């Protein structure tokens, strides 16, 4: 309902809509005043948003939102998928969902923060990527991409090795932490270790008020449906993968000749072992 009504909303009401879509579970914990403060709109805008999409007020809206989230939690797959869907129905719905994640992330991302992140990565002597579970998959993908353009990068899967990596970083290095919730204990610990040693930190998260964001010098916000109980890695991480791909490309553009030569040499080396 919120998605379908966006074209009828004012600019301030659209900010409320985008936050609700990105953070449905967290919205339930916020009063109208708290939500207004979170996204820098007036409390009246939150109330008017609720009425514009068909409810008597914000309280009634939250009741229906809570019911929907409760229903979602009964499914092992995204909420748009039905038991009766064919394989092609599933394919089309998943593709549409991932396109939606990218669309909303593009609208939510702060352009100044992205530019800052590119500059931080470009200036870093070494980049350490941190992530647990499916976030580790994103971290490893980022390590591979940045390594291919000549940036010194490192990623570790073992939790103890991650802590050692965080402790080894110097002030000229950079820590990049990846966590949808922003509350992953091991990732937060690594961020705190790096932060305490004066190491700059970039975080990719959906939760701007999370602990990981608190200890970060630059926070890049993404949109995804992380309130669901299942964790389909590609579906839930597509926006983060895209942002890191854009960051890597941005750094490569700043170092065009070096990145080109390095990538050429690496590709030649790899091909020599493949064929």
C-alpha atoms as a printed R data frame, in Angstrom:
    type eleno elety resid chain resno      x       y       z
1   ATOM     1    CA   UNK     A     1  0.000   0.000   0.000
2   ATOM     2    CA   UNK     A     2  2.765   2.422   0.923
3   ATOM     3    CA   UNK     A     3  4.664   1.682  -2.286
4   ATOM     4    CA   UNK     A     4  1.604   2.069  -4.488
5   ATOM     5    CA   UNK     A     5  0.580   5.384  -2.891
6   ATOM     6    CA   UNK     A     6  3.959   7.136  -3.152
7   ATOM     7    CA   UNK     A     7  3.034   9.091  -6.274
8   ATOM     8    CA   UNK     A     8  0.289  10.854  -4.291
9   ATOM     9    CA   UNK     A     9  2.541  11.919  -1.424
10  ATOM    10    CA   UNK     A    10  4.291  15.225  -0.807
11  ATOM    11    CA   UNK     A    11  8.090  15.331  -0.647
12  ATOM    12    CA   UNK     A    12  8.035  15.193   3.169
13  ATOM    13    CA   UNK     A    13  5.533  12.345   3.198
14  ATOM    14    CA   UNK     A    14  7.663  10.446   0.678
15  ATOM    15    CA   UNK     A    15 10.573  10.613   3.126
16  ATOM    16    CA   UNK     A    16  8.331   8.924   5.693
17  ATOM    17    CA   UNK     A    17  7.259   6.312   3.132
18  ATOM    18    CA   UNK     A    18 10.846   5.486   2.134
19  ATOM    19    CA   UNK     A    19 11.884   5.065   5.759
20  ATOM    20    CA   UNK     A    20  8.917   2.792   6.507
21  ATOM    21    CA   UNK     A    21  9.646   0.644   3.443
22  ATOM    22    CA   UNK     A    22 13.319   0.321   4.383
23  ATOM    23    CA   UNK     A    23 12.782  -0.119   8.145
24  ATOM    24    CA   UNK     A    24  9.334  -1.619   8.795
25  ATOM    25    CA   UNK     A    25 10.306  -3.459  11.972
26  ATOM    26    CA   UNK     A    26 12.090  -0.449  13.458
27  ATOM    27    CA   UNK     A    27  9.133   1.787  12.618
28  ATOM    28    CA   UNK     A    28  7.024  -0.203  15.056
29  ATOM    29    CA   UNK     A    29  9.304   0.902  17.909
30  ATOM    30    CA   UNK     A    30  9.044   4.609  17.075
31  ATOM    31    CA   UNK     A    31  6.413   7.142  18.041
32  ATOM    32    CA   UNK     A    32  5.333   9.678  15.438
33  ATOM    33    CA   UNK     A    33  7.620  12.251  17.077
34  ATOM    34    CA   UNK     A    34 10.585   9.867  17.139
35  ATOM    35    CA   UNK     A    35 10.084   8.904  13.494
36  ATOM    36    CA   UNK     A    36  9.860  12.575  12.537
37  ATOM    37    CA   UNK     A    37 13.131  13.302  14.321
38  ATOM    38    CA   UNK     A    38 14.796  10.264  12.743
39  ATOM    39    CA   UNK     A    39 14.231  11.519   9.185
40  ATOM    40    CA   UNK     A    40 14.118  15.283   9.841
41  ATOM    41    CA   UNK     A    41 10.473  15.974   9.028
42  ATOM    42    CA   UNK     A    42  7.671  17.400  11.151
43  ATOM    43    CA   UNK     A    43  5.502  15.173  13.307
44  ATOM    44    CA   UNK     A    44  2.535  16.500  11.350
45  ATOM    45    CA   UNK     A    45  4.051  15.070   8.156
46  ATOM    46    CA   UNK     A    46  4.129  11.610   9.752
47  ATOM    47    CA   UNK     A    47  0.474  11.890  10.750
48  ATOM    48    CA   UNK     A    48 -0.553  13.242   7.341
49  ATOM    49    CA   UNK     A    49  1.330  10.387   5.674
50  ATOM    50    CA   UNK     A    50 -0.676   7.862   7.690
51  ATOM    51    CA   UNK     A    51 -3.956   9.530   6.735
52  ATOM    52    CA   UNK     A    52 -2.983   9.927   3.079
53  ATOM    53    CA   UNK     A    53 -2.535   6.175   2.634
54  ATOM    54    CA   UNK     A    54 -5.898   5.448   4.226
55  ATOM    55    CA   UNK     A    55 -5.593   5.265   8.015
56  ATOM    56    CA   UNK     A    56 -7.101   7.407  10.750
57  ATOM    57    CA   UNK     A    57 -3.665   8.146  12.148
58  ATOM    58    CA   UNK     A    58 -0.155   6.873  12.810
59  ATOM    59    CA   UNK     A    59 -1.292   4.498  15.572
60  ATOM    60    CA   UNK     A    60 -3.737   2.672  13.302
61  ATOM    61    CA   UNK     A    61 -1.086   2.507  10.592
62  ATOM    62    CA   UNK     A    62  1.354   0.810  13.011
63  ATOM    63    CA   UNK     A    63 -1.279  -1.760  14.005
64  ATOM    64    CA   UNK     A    64 -1.681  -2.868  10.401
65  ATOM    65    CA   UNK     A    65  2.074  -2.791   9.846
66  ATOM    66    CA   UNK     A    66  2.579  -5.077  12.859
67  ATOM    67    CA   UNK     A    67  0.031  -7.536  11.488
68  ATOM    68    CA   UNK     A    68  1.762  -7.615   8.112
69  ATOM    69    CA   UNK     A    69  5.177  -8.210   9.654
70  ATOM    70    CA   UNK     A    70  3.763 -11.010  11.776
71  ATOM    71    CA   UNK     A    71  2.396 -12.655   8.643
72  ATOM    72    CA   UNK     A    72  5.711 -12.264   6.852
73  ATOM    73    CA   UNK     A    73  7.529 -14.119   9.581
74  ATOM    74    CA   UNK     A    74  5.521 -17.250   8.827
75  ATOM    75    CA   UNK     A    75  7.152 -17.567   5.396
76  ATOM    76    CA   UNK     A    76 10.557 -19.098   4.623
77  ATOM    77    CA   UNK     A    77 10.744 -16.979   1.450
78  ATOM    78    CA   UNK     A    78 10.118 -13.316   0.518
79  ATOM    79    CA   UNK     A    79  6.617 -12.059   1.272
80  ATOM    80    CA   UNK     A    80  5.713 -11.705  -2.409
81  ATOM    81    CA   UNK     A    81  6.193 -15.434  -3.072
82  ATOM    82    CA   UNK     A    82  3.143 -17.703  -2.834
83  ATOM    83    CA   UNK     A    83  2.892 -21.473  -2.399
84  ATOM    84    CA   UNK     A    84  1.109 -21.666  -5.743
85  ATOM    85    CA   UNK     A    85  3.752 -19.714  -7.719
86  ATOM    86    CA   UNK     A    86  5.395 -21.419 -10.673
87  ATOM    87    CA   UNK     A    87  9.159 -21.401 -11.090
88  ATOM    88    CA   UNK     A    88  8.899 -18.547 -13.593
89  ATOM    89    CA   UNK     A    89  6.610 -16.619 -11.222
90  ATOM    90    CA   UNK     A    90  9.320 -16.927  -8.569
91  ATOM    91    CA   UNK     A    91 12.007 -15.797 -11.016
92  ATOM    92    CA   UNK     A    92 10.055 -12.729 -12.109
93  ATOM    93    CA   UNK     A    93  9.170 -11.732  -8.541
94  ATOM    94    CA   UNK     A    94 12.738 -12.114  -7.304
95  ATOM    95    CA   UNK     A    95 14.088 -10.049 -10.203
96  ATOM    96    CA   UNK     A    96 11.492  -7.332  -9.539
97  ATOM    97    CA   UNK     A    97 12.347  -7.344  -5.825
98  ATOM    98    CA   UNK     A    98 16.064  -6.944  -6.445
99  ATOM    99    CA   UNK     A    99 15.444  -4.124  -8.917
100 ATOM   100    CA   UNK     A   100 13.340  -2.463  -6.229
101 ATOM   101    CA   UNK     A   101 16.175  -2.781  -3.697
102 ATOM   102    CA   UNK     A   102 18.530  -1.029  -6.109
103 ATOM   103    CA   UNK     A   103 15.973   1.674  -6.910
104 ATOM   104    CA   UNK     A   104 15.344   2.611  -3.292
105 ATOM   105    CA   UNK     A   105 19.029   2.423  -2.383
106 ATOM   106    CA   UNK     A   106 19.797   4.852  -5.208
107 ATOM   107    CA   UNK     A   107 17.179   7.256  -3.843
108 ATOM   108    CA   UNK     A   108 18.294   6.880  -0.220
109 ATOM   109    CA   UNK     A   109 22.065   7.065  -0.674
110 ATOM   110    CA   UNK     A   110 23.639  10.339   0.382
111 ATOM   111    CA   UNK     A   111 25.756  11.509  -2.562
112 ATOM   112    CA   UNK     A   112 28.238  13.396  -0.353
113 ATOM   113    CA   UNK     A   113 28.819  10.282   1.750
114 ATOM   114    CA   UNK     A   114 29.468   8.211  -1.364
115 ATOM   115    CA   UNK     A   115 32.018  10.733  -2.670
116 ATOM   116    CA   UNK     A   116 33.654  10.803   0.753
117 ATOM   117    CA   UNK     A   117 33.865   7.001   0.793
118 ATOM   118    CA   UNK     A   118 35.556   6.932  -2.626
119 ATOM   119    CA   UNK     A   119 38.150   9.447  -1.411
120 ATOM   120    CA   UNK     A   120 38.756   7.517   1.822
121 ATOM   121    CA   UNK     A   121 39.334   4.287  -0.090
122 ATOM   122    CA   UNK     A   122 41.537   6.004  -2.629
123 ATOM   123    CA   UNK     A   123 43.784   7.431   0.097
124 ATOM   124    CA   UNK     A   124 44.025   4.244   2.170
125 ATOM   125    CA   UNK     A   125 47.215   2.202   2.087
126 ATOM   126    CA   UNK     A   126 45.289  -1.000   2.843
127 ATOM   127    CA   UNK     A   127 41.581  -1.819   3.079
128 ATOM   128    CA   UNK     A   128 40.283  -4.439   5.512
129 ATOM   129    CA   UNK     A   129 36.764  -5.766   4.885
130 ATOM   130    CA   UNK     A   130 34.675  -7.148   7.750
131 ATOM   131    CA   UNK     A   131 31.460  -9.143   7.665
132 ATOM   132    CA   UNK     A   132 29.857 -12.201   9.256
133 ATOM   133    CA   UNK     A   133 27.615 -14.815   7.614
134 ATOM   134    CA   UNK     A   134 26.221 -13.691   4.273
135 ATOM   135    CA   UNK     A   135 27.853 -10.289   4.852
136 ATOM   136    CA   UNK     A   136 31.192 -12.093   4.605
137 ATOM   137    CA   UNK     A   137 30.257 -13.058   1.039
138 ATOM   138    CA   UNK     A   138 29.875  -9.349   0.239
139 ATOM   139    CA   UNK     A   139 33.164  -8.558   2.011
140 ATOM   140    CA   UNK     A   140 35.023 -11.218   0.022
141 ATOM   141    CA   UNK     A   141 33.532  -9.989  -3.248
142 ATOM   142    CA   UNK     A   142 34.727  -6.469  -2.406
143 ATOM   143    CA   UNK     A   143 38.204  -7.756  -1.525
144 ATOM   144    CA   UNK     A   144 38.417  -9.483  -4.920
145 ATOM   145    CA   UNK     A   145 37.275  -6.431  -6.892
146 ATOM   146    CA   UNK     A   146 39.567  -3.937  -5.168
147 ATOM   147    CA   UNK     A   147 42.517  -6.320  -5.400
148 ATOM   148    CA   UNK     A   148 41.980  -6.485  -9.154
149 ATOM   149    CA   UNK     A   149 42.549  -2.744  -9.550
150 ATOM   150    CA   UNK     A   150 45.707  -2.721  -7.448
151 ATOM   151    CA   UNK     A   151 44.358  -1.705  -4.012
152 ATOM   152    CA   UNK     A   152 45.953  -3.596  -1.167
153 ATOM   153    CA   UNK     A   153 43.050  -5.367   0.512
154 ATOM   154    CA   UNK     A   154 42.455  -8.144   3.039
155 ATOM   155    CA   UNK     A   155 39.481 -10.137   4.304
156 ATOM   156    CA   UNK     A   156 39.265 -12.976   6.829
157 ATOM   157    CA   UNK     A   157 36.451 -15.452   7.465
158 ATOM   158    CA   UNK     A   158 37.545 -16.780  10.850
159 ATOM   159    CA   UNK     A   159 36.330 -14.550  13.686
160 ATOM   160    CA   UNK     A   160 39.639 -14.641  15.521
161 ATOM   161    CA   UNK     A   161 41.518 -13.787  12.344
162 ATOM   162    CA   UNK     A   162 39.177 -10.851  11.819
163 ATOM   163    CA   UNK     A   163 40.055  -9.485  15.253
164 ATOM   164    CA   UNK     A   164 43.767  -9.841  14.526
165 ATOM   165    CA   UNK     A   165 43.262  -8.040  11.222
166 ATOM   166    CA   UNK     A   166 41.424  -5.195  12.934
167 ATOM   167    CA   UNK     A   167 44.195  -4.877  15.516
168 ATOM   168    CA   UNK     A   168 46.901  -4.827  12.827
169 ATOM   169    CA   UNK     A   169 45.506  -1.814  10.956
170 ATOM   170    CA   UNK     A   170 47.278   1.522  11.125
171 ATOM   171    CA   UNK     A   171 45.995   5.087  10.822
172 ATOM   172    CA   UNK     A   172 46.747   5.156   7.096
173 ATOM   173    CA   UNK     A   173 44.634   2.035   6.514
174 ATOM   174    CA   UNK     A   174 40.855   1.725   6.272
175 ATOM   175    CA   UNK     A   175 38.235  -0.612   7.762
176 ATOM   176    CA   UNK     A   176 35.072  -1.334   5.780
177 ATOM   177    CA   UNK     A   177 32.352  -3.006   7.860
178 ATOM   178    CA   UNK     A   178 29.299  -4.671   6.316
179 ATOM   179    CA   UNK     A   179 26.189  -5.448   8.370
180 ATOM   180    CA   UNK     A   180 22.558  -5.013   7.356
181 ATOM   181    CA   UNK     A   181 21.331  -4.696  10.935
182 ATOM   182    CA   UNK     A   182 24.427  -2.855  12.129
183 ATOM   183    CA   UNK     A   183 24.295  -4.959  15.293
184 ATOM   184    CA   UNK     A   184 26.483  -7.975  14.437
185 ATOM   185    CA   UNK     A   185 28.600  -8.504  17.556
186 ATOM   186    CA   UNK     A   186 31.830  -9.628  15.879
187 ATOM   187    CA   UNK     A   187 31.672  -6.946  13.195
188 ATOM   188    CA   UNK     A   188 30.960  -4.273  15.804
189 ATOM   189    CA   UNK     A   189 33.874  -5.500  17.895
190 ATOM   190    CA   UNK     A   190 36.226  -5.238  14.916
191 ATOM   191    CA   UNK     A   191 34.974  -1.727  14.174
192 ATOM   192    CA   UNK     A   192 35.597  -0.690  17.786
193 ATOM   193    CA   UNK     A   193 39.111  -2.142  17.694
194 ATOM   194    CA   UNK     A   194 39.929  -0.279  14.501
195 ATOM   195    CA   UNK     A   195 38.288   2.930  15.719
196 ATOM   196    CA   UNK     A   196 40.194   2.844  19.017
197 ATOM   197    CA   UNK     A   197 43.462   2.666  17.056
198 ATOM   198    CA   UNK     A   198 42.576   5.730  14.995
199 ATOM   199    CA   UNK     A   199 41.700   3.777  11.856
200 ATOM   200    CA   UNK     A   200 39.044   5.398   9.615
201 ATOM   201    CA   UNK     A   201 35.887   3.291   9.221
202 ATOM   202    CA   UNK     A   202 33.277   3.035   6.470
203 ATOM   203    CA   UNK     A   203 30.131   1.045   7.186
204 ATOM   204    CA   UNK     A   204 27.451  -0.349   4.898
205 ATOM   205    CA   UNK     A   205 24.260  -0.858   6.840
206 ATOM   206    CA   UNK     A   206 20.530  -0.352   6.777
207 ATOM   207    CA   UNK     A   207 20.432   1.050  10.302
208 ATOM   208    CA   UNK     A   208 21.791   4.590  10.592
209 ATOM   209    CA   UNK     A   209 21.374   4.531  14.391
210 ATOM   210    CA   UNK     A   210 23.153   1.222  14.931
211 ATOM   211    CA   UNK     A   211 26.314   0.705  16.942
212 ATOM   212    CA   UNK     A   212 28.346   0.096  13.795
213 ATOM   213    CA   UNK     A   213 27.264   3.487  12.445
214 ATOM   214    CA   UNK     A   214 28.174   5.179  15.721
215 ATOM   215    CA   UNK     A   215 31.836   4.201  15.336
216 ATOM   216    CA   UNK     A   216 32.022   4.931  11.593
217 ATOM   217    CA   UNK     A   217 33.448   7.993   9.878
218 ATOM   218    CA   UNK     A   218 31.253   7.405   6.831
219 ATOM   219    CA   UNK     A   219 27.939   5.504   6.730
220 ATOM   220    CA   UNK     A   220 26.426   4.272   3.462
221 ATOM   221    CA   UNK     A   221 22.774   3.313   3.885
222 ATOM   222    CA   UNK     A   222 21.162   0.567   1.841
223 ATOM   223    CA   UNK     A   223 17.612  -0.635   1.407
224 ATOM   224    CA   UNK     A   224 16.555  -4.276   1.736
225 ATOM   225    CA   UNK     A   225 13.912  -6.365   3.420
226 ATOM   226    CA   UNK     A   226 16.034  -7.485   6.357
227 ATOM   227    CA   UNK     A   227 13.046  -7.842   8.691
228 ATOM   228    CA   UNK     A   228 12.246 -11.244   7.203
229 ATOM   229    CA   UNK     A   229 13.403 -14.343   9.059
230 ATOM   230    CA   UNK     A   230 15.006 -15.997   6.042
231 ATOM   231    CA   UNK     A   231 18.356 -14.824   4.720
232 ATOM   232    CA   UNK     A   232 18.709 -15.402   0.982
233 ATOM   233    CA   UNK     A   233 22.182 -13.951   0.567
234 ATOM   234    CA   UNK     A   234 21.879 -12.520  -2.947
235 ATOM   235    CA   UNK     A   235 18.420 -11.052  -2.408
236 ATOM   236    CA   UNK     A   236 19.331  -9.397   0.867
237 ATOM   237    CA   UNK     A   237 22.795  -8.181  -0.208
238 ATOM   238    CA   UNK     A   238 22.232  -7.024  -3.770
239 ATOM   239    CA   UNK     A   239 22.265  -3.321  -2.849
240 ATOM   240    CA   UNK     A   240 25.477  -3.665  -0.846
241 ATOM   241    CA   UNK     A   241 27.185  -5.510  -3.689
242 ATOM   242    CA   UNK     A   242 26.137  -2.751  -6.079
243 ATOM   243    CA   UNK     A   243 27.434   0.031  -3.806
244 ATOM   244    CA   UNK     A   244 30.803  -1.674  -3.371
245 ATOM   245    CA   UNK     A   245 31.006  -2.229  -7.120
246 ATOM   246    CA   UNK     A   246 30.351   1.486  -7.643
247 ATOM   247    CA   UNK     A   247 32.977   2.411  -5.022
248 ATOM   248    CA   UNK     A   248 35.557   0.183  -6.682
249 ATOM   249    CA   UNK     A   249 34.795   1.647 -10.093
250 ATOM   250    CA   UNK     A   250 35.004   5.165  -8.660
251 ATOM   251    CA   UNK     A   251 38.467   4.463  -7.267
252 ATOM   252    CA   UNK     A   252 39.562   2.891 -10.567
253 ATOM   253    CA   UNK     A   253 38.485   6.013 -12.457
254 ATOM   254    CA   UNK     A   254 40.666   8.141 -10.164
255 ATOM   255    CA   UNK     A   255 43.639   5.874 -10.938
256 ATOM   256    CA   UNK     A   256 42.789   4.988 -14.520
257 ATOM   257    CA   UNK     A   257 46.223   4.210 -15.979
258 ATOM   258    CA   UNK     A   258 47.496   2.338 -12.914
259 ATOM   259    CA   UNK     A   259 44.253   0.348 -12.527
260 ATOM   260    CA   UNK     A   260 44.263  -0.533 -16.218
261 ATOM   261    CA   UNK     A   261 47.837  -1.790 -16.191
262 ATOM   262    CA   UNK     A   262 47.406  -3.695 -12.922
263 ATOM   263    CA   UNK     A   263 44.164  -5.330 -14.047
264 ATOM   264    CA   UNK     A   264 45.768  -6.292 -17.360
265 ATOM   265    CA   UNK     A   265 48.721  -7.944 -15.602
266 ATOM   266    CA   UNK     A   266 46.490  -9.782 -13.114
267 ATOM   267    CA   UNK     A   267 44.168 -11.021 -15.873
268 ATOM   268    CA   UNK     A   268 47.160 -12.228 -17.887
269 ATOM   269    CA   UNK     A   269 48.522 -14.072 -14.839
270 ATOM   270    CA   UNK     A   270 45.192 -15.739 -14.070
271 ATOM   271    CA   UNK     A   271 44.596 -16.762 -17.687
272 ATOM   272    CA   UNK     A   272 48.030 -18.367 -17.817
273 ATOM   273    CA   UNK     A   273 46.885 -20.793 -15.102
274 ATOM   274    CA   UNK     A   274 43.437 -21.440 -16.565
275 ATOM   275    CA   UNK     A   275 44.223 -22.582 -20.091
